[in-house]
Amino acid sequence: MQISAASAPGSERANEDGVFVGLNSVVVLDGLSAPKDLPMGCEHGTPWFVREMGVRLLAAAEAGQPLSPSLADTIRDVAGLHSGTCSLEGGAVPATTVTVLRERDDQLDYLVLSDSVLLLDGSAGLEVLTDKRVDDVAGSLAADALAVPGGSSEQAARISALVTAQRQVRNRPGGYWVASTDPTAAEQAITGSVPRSAVRRAALLTDGATRLVDTFGELSWTELLDLLQEQGPATLIERTRQLEESDPVGARWPRFKRSDDATAACRTFITQ
């Protein structure tokens, strides 16, 4: 599988995204950021968690194993790596979104857990696969955090209140689901298979790489795919950064972070 990919941090902090590419599979992860003033039960941190998850999940995908059970096994295995050193009870633990695309014989298998985006463009049109249940959690607190200048101490306090509320319903019925310590979260993933011949191009995107569409309204999903195909993922991220820098405090485009970690991977298929 020939993949074009790019990933860049949104700040001076370590990149909490990850992209992992094999011969037939690609895995894109978006680690959930934790405000510095909130407790964290893991001493290793989110970038470590994302790396361990990505390497193991890619290996399972490359081995041809079913994607949802593979994700459950990966969550269980990574939890076992640090259950003896870290406090993994409750919500104060690393977590990540998960997007996987695998080429298998004449099929494409996919998995999407949480709010990263998988785009499949082909004979049936453009399909946008994502799970936005997190947006339904603590909506009033989210609105409060977006109502004050970005980067201000007031916004930081409101984001901490939002994340605290989100943690209380993370990986619970009626809440939203991510890969963390509970293997049953894998059962909540969007999964499926499509004929490879029916797909012309595909993209896997963390939410930091979808801002040109869903935050800034500068592109449609089709135009974003065109940009990826013609100029590559690095250009997508560069254009995103330009708009972020033009609106540093979110006056025009309210958002939780001035710049977010951004990762994009794209694949164009040759059709006969």
Contacts in CASP RR format, 6 or more apart in sequence:
PFRMAT RR
TARGET T0000
AUTHOR 0000-0000-0000
METHOD contacts of the structure
MODEL  1
MQISAASAPGSERANEDGVFVGLNSVVVLDGLSAPKDLPMGCEHGTPWFV
REMGVRLLAAAEAGQPLSPSLADTIRDVAGLHSGTCSLEGGAVPATTVTV
LRERDDQLDYLVLSDSVLLLDGSAGLEVLTDKRVDDVAGSLAADALAVPG
GSSEQAARISALVTAQRQVRNRPGGYWVASTDPTAAEQAITGSVPRSAVR
RAALLTDGATRLVDTFGELSWTELLDLLQEQGPATLIERTRQLEESDPVG
ARWPRFKRSDDATAACRTFITQ
1 21 0 8 1.000
1 22 0 8 1.000
1 23 0 8 1.000
1 24 0 8 1.000
1 25 0 8 1.000
1 26 0 8 1.000
1 103 0 8 1.000
1 267 0 8 1.000
2 267 0 8 1.000
3 21 0 8 1.000
3 26 0 8 1.000
3 265 0 8 1.000
3 266 0 8 1.000
3 267 0 8 1.000
4 228 0 8 1.000
4 232 0 8 1.000
4 233 0 8 1.000
4 265 0 8 1.000
4 266 0 8 1.000
4 267 0 8 1.000
5 19 0 8 1.000
5 21 0 8 1.000
5 26 0 8 1.000
5 233 0 8 1.000
5 263 0 8 1.000
5 264 0 8 1.000
5 265 0 8 1.000
5 266 0 8 1.000
6 232 0 8 1.000
6 233 0 8 1.000
6 234 0 8 1.000
6 236 0 8 1.000
6 237 0 8 1.000
6 263 0 8 1.000
6 264 0 8 1.000
7 15 0 8 1.000
7 17 0 8 1.000
7 18 0 8 1.000
7 19 0 8 1.000
7 261 0 8 1.000
7 262 0 8 1.000
7 263 0 8 1.000
7 264 0 8 1.000
8 15 0 8 1.000
8 237 0 8 1.000
8 241 0 8 1.000
8 261 0 8 1.000
8 262 0 8 1.000
8 263 0 8 1.000
9 15 0 8 1.000
9 16 0 8 1.000
9 17 0 8 1.000
9 261 0 8 1.000
10 257 0 8 1.000
10 259 0 8 1.000
10 260 0 8 1.000
10 261 0 8 1.000
10 262 0 8 1.000
11 257 0 8 1.000
11 258 0 8 1.000
11 259 0 8 1.000
14 47 0 8 1.000
15 47 0 8 1.000
15 261 0 8 1.000
16 30 0 8 1.000
16 31 0 8 1.000
16 32 0 8 1.000
16 33 0 8 1.000
16 46 0 8 1.000
16 47 0 8 1.000
16 50 0 8 1.000
16 261 0 8 1.000
17 28 0 8 1.000
17 29 0 8 1.000
17 30 0 8 1.000
17 31 0 8 1.000
17 50 0 8 1.000
17 206 0 8 1.000
17 261 0 8 1.000
17 262 0 8 1.000
17 263 0 8 1.000
18 28 0 8 1.000
18 29 0 8 1.000
18 30 0 8 1.000
18 50 0 8 1.000
18 51 0 8 1.000
18 54 0 8 1.000
18 263 0 8 1.000
19 26 0 8 1.000
19 27 0 8 1.000
19 28 0 8 1.000
19 29 0 8 1.000
19 204 0 8 1.000
19 263 0 8 1.000
19 265 0 8 1.000
20 26 0 8 1.000
20 27 0 8 1.000
20 28 0 8 1.000
20 29 0 8 1.000
20 54 0 8 1.000
20 55 0 8 1.000
20 57 0 8 1.000
20 58 0 8 1.000
21 27 0 8 1.000
21 58 0 8 1.000
21 265 0 8 1.000
22 58 0 8 1.000
22 62 0 8 1.000
23 62 0 8 1.000
24 61 0 8 1.000
24 62 0 8 1.000
24 102 0 8 1.000
24 103 0 8 1.000
24 104 0 8 1.000
25 58 0 8 1.000
25 61 0 8 1.000
25 62 0 8 1.000
25 100 0 8 1.000
25 101 0 8 1.000
25 102 0 8 1.000
25 103 0 8 1.000
26 100 0 8 1.000
26 101 0 8 1.000
26 102 0 8 1.000
26 204 0 8 1.000
26 265 0 8 1.000
26 267 0 8 1.000
27 54 0 8 1.000
27 57 0 8 1.000
27 58 0 8 1.000
27 61 0 8 1.000
27 98 0 8 1.000
27 99 0 8 1.000
27 100 0 8 1.000
28 98 0 8 1.000
28 99 0 8 1.000
28 100 0 8 1.000
28 116 0 8 1.000
28 204 0 8 1.000
28 205 0 8 1.000
28 206 0 8 1.000
28 263 0 8 1.000
28 265 0 8 1.000
29 50 0 8 1.000
29 53 0 8 1.000
29 54 0 8 1.000
29 96 0 8 1.000
29 97 0 8 1.000
29 98 0 8 1.000
29 99 0 8 1.000
29 116 0 8 1.000
29 179 0 8 1.000
29 206 0 8 1.000
30 96 0 8 1.000
30 97 0 8 1.000
30 114 0 8 1.000
30 116 0 8 1.000
30 206 0 8 1.000
30 207 0 8 1.000
30 208 0 8 1.000
30 261 0 8 1.000
30 263 0 8 1.000
31 46 0 8 1.000
31 49 0 8 1.000
31 50 0 8 1.000
31 94 0 8 1.000
31 95 0 8 1.000
31 96 0 8 1.000
31 97 0 8 1.000
31 261 0 8 1.000
32 46 0 8 1.000
32 94 0 8 1.000
32 95 0 8 1.000
32 96 0 8 1.000
32 97 0 8 1.000
32 178 0 8 1.000
33 46 0 8 1.000
33 257 0 8 1.000
34 40 0 8 1.000
34 46 0 8 1.000
34 92 0 8 1.000
34 163 0 8 1.000
35 156 0 8 1.000
35 159 0 8 1.000
35 160 0 8 1.000
35 163 0 8 1.000
37 156 0 8 1.000
37 160 0 8 1.000
38 92 0 8 1.000
38 160 0 8 1.000
38 163 0 8 1.000
38 164 0 8 1.000
39 92 0 8 1.000
40 92 0 8 1.000
40 93 0 8 1.000
40 94 0 8 1.000
41 86 0 8 1.000
41 87 0 8 1.000
41 88 0 8 1.000
41 92 0 8 1.000
41 93 0 8 1.000
42 49 0 8 1.000
42 82 0 8 1.000
42 86 0 8 1.000
42 87 0 8 1.000
42 88 0 8 1.000
42 93 0 8 1.000
42 94 0 8 1.000
43 82 0 8 1.000
43 85 0 8 1.000
43 86 0 8 1.000
44 82 0 8 1.000
44 85 0 8 1.000
44 86 0 8 1.000
44 94 0 8 1.000
45 94 0 8 1.000
46 94 0 8 1.000
46 95 0 8 1.000
46 96 0 8 1.000
48 94 0 8 1.000
49 78 0 8 1.000
49 94 0 8 1.000
49 95 0 8 1.000
49 96 0 8 1.000
50 94 0 8 1.000
50 96 0 8 1.000
52 78 0 8 1.000
52 81 0 8 1.000
53 74 0 8 1.000
53 75 0 8 1.000
53 78 0 8 1.000
53 96 0 8 1.000
53 98 0 8 1.000
53 179 0 8 1.000
54 74 0 8 1.000
56 74 0 8 1.000
56 77 0 8 1.000
56 78 0 8 1.000
57 70 0 8 1.000
57 71 0 8 1.000
57 74 0 8 1.000
57 98 0 8 1.000
57 100 0 8 1.000
60 70 0 8 1.000
60 73 0 8 1.000
60 74 0 8 1.000
61 67 0 8 1.000
61 70 0 8 1.000
61 100 0 8 1.000
61 102 0 8 1.000
64 102 0 8 1.000
64 104 0 8 1.000
67 100 0 8 1.000
67 102 0 8 1.000
67 109 0 8 1.000
67 110 0 8 1.000
67 111 0 8 1.000
67 189 0 8 1.000
67 191 0 8 1.000
68 111 0 8 1.000
68 186 0 8 1.000
68 187 0 8 1.000
68 189 0 8 1.000
68 191 0 8 1.000
69 186 0 8 1.000
71 98 0 8 1.000
71 100 0 8 1.000
71 111 0 8 1.000
71 113 0 8 1.000
71 179 0 8 1.000
71 185 0 8 1.000
71 186 0 8 1.000
71 189 0 8 1.000
72 183 0 8 1.000
72 184 0 8 1.000
72 185 0 8 1.000
72 186 0 8 1.000
72 187 0 8 1.000
73 183 0 8 1.000
74 179 0 8 1.000
75 179 0 8 1.000
75 180 0 8 1.000
75 181 0 8 1.000
75 182 0 8 1.000
75 183 0 8 1.000
75 185 0 8 1.000
75 186 0 8 1.000
76 183 0 8 1.000
79 88 0 8 1.000
79 181 0 8 1.000
82 88 0 8 1.000
86 93 0 8 1.000
87 93 0 8 1.000
88 181 0 8 1.000
90 167 0 8 1.000
91 167 0 8 1.000
91 168 0 8 1.000
91 170 0 8 1.000
91 180 0 8 1.000
92 167 0 8 1.000
93 180 0 8 1.000
93 181 0 8 1.000
94 180 0 8 1.000
95 170 0 8 1.000
95 178 0 8 1.000
95 179 0 8 1.000
95 180 0 8 1.000
96 178 0 8 1.000
96 179 0 8 1.000
96 180 0 8 1.000
97 113 0 8 1.000
97 114 0 8 1.000
97 115 0 8 1.000
97 116 0 8 1.000
97 178 0 8 1.000
97 179 0 8 1.000
97 206 0 8 1.000
98 111 0 8 1.000
98 112 0 8 1.000
98 113 0 8 1.000
98 114 0 8 1.000
98 116 0 8 1.000
98 178 0 8 1.000
98 179 0 8 1.000
98 189 0 8 1.000
99 110 0 8 1.000
99 111 0 8 1.000
99 112 0 8 1.000
99 113 0 8 1.000
99 116 0 8 1.000
99 117 0 8 1.000
99 118 0 8 1.000
99 204 0 8 1.000
99 205 0 8 1.000
100 109 0 8 1.000
100 110 0 8 1.000
100 111 0 8 1.000
100 112 0 8 1.000
101 108 0 8 1.000
101 109 0 8 1.000
101 110 0 8 1.000
101 118 0 8 1.000
101 202 0 8 1.000
101 204 0 8 1.000
101 267 0 8 1.000
102 108 0 8 1.000
102 109 0 8 1.000
102 110 0 8 1.000
103 196 0 8 1.000
104 193 0 8 1.000
106 195 0 8 1.000
106 196 0 8 1.000
106 197 0 8 1.000
107 193 0 8 1.000
107 194 0 8 1.000
107 195 0 8 1.000
107 196 0 8 1.000
108 120 0 8 1.000
108 193 0 8 1.000
108 194 0 8 1.000
108 195 0 8 1.000
108 196 0 8 1.000
108 199 0 8 1.000
108 202 0 8 1.000
109 191 0 8 1.000
109 192 0 8 1.000
109 193 0 8 1.000
110 118 0 8 1.000
110 120 0 8 1.000
110 129 0 8 1.000
110 190 0 8 1.000
110 191 0 8 1.000
110 192 0 8 1.000
110 193 0 8 1.000
110 194 0 8 1.000
111 189 0 8 1.000
111 190 0 8 1.000
111 191 0 8 1.000
111 192 0 8 1.000
112 118 0 8 1.000
112 129 0 8 1.000
112 130 0 8 1.000
112 131 0 8 1.000
112 189 0 8 1.000
112 190 0 8 1.000
112 191 0 8 1.000
113 131 0 8 1.000
113 177 0 8 1.000
113 178 0 8 1.000
113 179 0 8 1.000
113 185 0 8 1.000
113 186 0 8 1.000
113 188 0 8 1.000
113 189 0 8 1.000
113 190 0 8 1.000
114 131 0 8 1.000
114 133 0 8 1.000
114 134 0 8 1.000
114 176 0 8 1.000
114 177 0 8 1.000
114 178 0 8 1.000
114 179 0 8 1.000
115 130 0 8 1.000
115 131 0 8 1.000
115 132 0 8 1.000
115 134 0 8 1.000
115 135 0 8 1.000
115 207 0 8 1.000
116 130 0 8 1.000
116 204 0 8 1.000
116 205 0 8 1.000
116 206 0 8 1.000
116 207 0 8 1.000
117 128 0 8 1.000
117 129 0 8 1.000
117 130 0 8 1.000
117 203 0 8 1.000
117 204 0 8 1.000
117 205 0 8 1.000
117 207 0 8 1.000
117 210 0 8 1.000
118 128 0 8 1.000
118 129 0 8 1.000
118 130 0 8 1.000
118 202 0 8 1.000
118 203 0 8 1.000
118 204 0 8 1.000
118 205 0 8 1.000
119 126 0 8 1.000
119 127 0 8 1.000
119 128 0 8 1.000
119 129 0 8 1.000
119 201 0 8 1.000
119 202 0 8 1.000
119 203 0 8 1.000
119 204 0 8 1.000
119 205 0 8 1.000
119 221 0 8 1.000
119 224 0 8 1.000
119 225 0 8 1.000
120 126 0 8 1.000
120 127 0 8 1.000
120 129 0 8 1.000
120 194 0 8 1.000
120 199 0 8 1.000
120 202 0 8 1.000
121 127 0 8 1.000
121 199 0 8 1.000
121 200 0 8 1.000
121 201 0 8 1.000
121 202 0 8 1.000
121 222 0 8 1.000
121 225 0 8 1.000
122 198 0 8 1.000
122 199 0 8 1.000
122 200 0 8 1.000
122 201 0 8 1.000
123 197 0 8 1.000
123 198 0 8 1.000
123 200 0 8 1.000
124 198 0 8 1.000
126 221 0 8 1.000
126 222 0 8 1.000
126 225 0 8 1.000
128 221 0 8 1.000
129 190 0 8 1.000
130 190 0 8 1.000
131 176 0 8 1.000
131 177 0 8 1.000
131 188 0 8 1.000
131 189 0 8 1.000
131 190 0 8 1.000
133 174 0 8 1.000
133 175 0 8 1.000
133 176 0 8 1.000
133 177 0 8 1.000
134 166 0 8 1.000
134 176 0 8 1.000
135 142 0 8 1.000
136 175 0 8 1.000
136 176 0 8 1.000
137 165 0 8 1.000
137 166 0 8 1.000
137 169 0 8 1.000
137 175 0 8 1.000
137 176 0 8 1.000
138 162 0 8 1.000
138 165 0 8 1.000
138 166 0 8 1.000
141 158 0 8 1.000
141 161 0 8 1.000
141 162 0 8 1.000
141 165 0 8 1.000
142 162 0 8 1.000
144 158 0 8 1.000
144 161 0 8 1.000
144 162 0 8 1.000
145 155 0 8 1.000
145 158 0 8 1.000
145 159 0 8 1.000
145 161 0 8 1.000
145 162 0 8 1.000
145 256 0 8 1.000
146 254 0 8 1.000
146 255 0 8 1.000
146 256 0 8 1.000
147 254 0 8 1.000
148 154 0 8 1.000
148 155 0 8 1.000
148 158 0 8 1.000
149 155 0 8 1.000
149 249 0 8 1.000
149 250 0 8 1.000
149 251 0 8 1.000
150 248 0 8 1.000
150 249 0 8 1.000
150 250 0 8 1.000
150 254 0 8 1.000
150 255 0 8 1.000
150 258 0 8 1.000
151 249 0 8 1.000
151 258 0 8 1.000
152 249 0 8 1.000
155 256 0 8 1.000
159 256 0 8 1.000
166 176 0 8 1.000
169 175 0 8 1.000
169 176 0 8 1.000
170 176 0 8 1.000
170 177 0 8 1.000
170 178 0 8 1.000
170 180 0 8 1.000
171 177 0 8 1.000
171 178 0 8 1.000
171 180 0 8 1.000
171 182 0 8 1.000
171 184 0 8 1.000
171 185 0 8 1.000
177 185 0 8 1.000
177 188 0 8 1.000
177 189 0 8 1.000
178 185 0 8 1.000
179 185 0 8 1.000
179 186 0 8 1.000
196 269 0 8 1.000
197 271 0 8 1.000
197 272 0 8 1.000
199 269 0 8 1.000
200 268 0 8 1.000
200 269 0 8 1.000
200 271 0 8 1.000
201 225 0 8 1.000
201 229 0 8 1.000
201 266 0 8 1.000
201 267 0 8 1.000
201 268 0 8 1.000
201 269 0 8 1.000
202 266 0 8 1.000
202 267 0 8 1.000
202 269 0 8 1.000
203 224 0 8 1.000
203 225 0 8 1.000
203 228 0 8 1.000
203 264 0 8 1.000
203 265 0 8 1.000
203 266 0 8 1.000
203 267 0 8 1.000
204 263 0 8 1.000
204 264 0 8 1.000
204 265 0 8 1.000
204 266 0 8 1.000
205 263 0 8 1.000
205 264 0 8 1.000
205 265 0 8 1.000
206 260 0 8 1.000
206 261 0 8 1.000
206 262 0 8 1.000
206 263 0 8 1.000
206 264 0 8 1.000
207 214 0 8 1.000
207 260 0 8 1.000
208 240 0 8 1.000
208 260 0 8 1.000
208 261 0 8 1.000
208 262 0 8 1.000
208 263 0 8 1.000
209 233 0 8 1.000
209 236 0 8 1.000
209 237 0 8 1.000
209 240 0 8 1.000
209 262 0 8 1.000
209 263 0 8 1.000
209 264 0 8 1.000
210 224 0 8 1.000
211 240 0 8 1.000
211 243 0 8 1.000
211 244 0 8 1.000
211 255 0 8 1.000
211 260 0 8 1.000
211 262 0 8 1.000
212 218 0 8 1.000
212 219 0 8 1.000
212 224 0 8 1.000
212 227 0 8 1.000
212 236 0 8 1.000
212 239 0 8 1.000
212 240 0 8 1.000
212 243 0 8 1.000
213 219 0 8 1.000
213 220 0 8 1.000
213 221 0 8 1.000
213 224 0 8 1.000
215 253 0 8 1.000
215 255 0 8 1.000
216 240 0 8 1.000
216 243 0 8 1.000
216 253 0 8 1.000
218 239 0 8 1.000
218 243 0 8 1.000
219 227 0 8 1.000
224 236 0 8 1.000
225 266 0 8 1.000
227 235 0 8 1.000
227 236 0 8 1.000
227 239 0 8 1.000
228 236 0 8 1.000
228 264 0 8 1.000
228 266 0 8 1.000
229 266 0 8 1.000
229 268 0 8 1.000
232 266 0 8 1.000
233 264 0 8 1.000
233 265 0 8 1.000
233 266 0 8 1.000
236 262 0 8 1.000
236 264 0 8 1.000
237 262 0 8 1.000
237 264 0 8 1.000
240 259 0 8 1.000
240 262 0 8 1.000
241 259 0 8 1.000
243 253 0 8 1.000
244 258 0 8 1.000
244 259 0 8 1.000
245 259 0 8 1.000
247 253 0 8 1.000
248 258 0 8 1.000
249 258 0 8 1.000
250 258 0 8 1.000
END
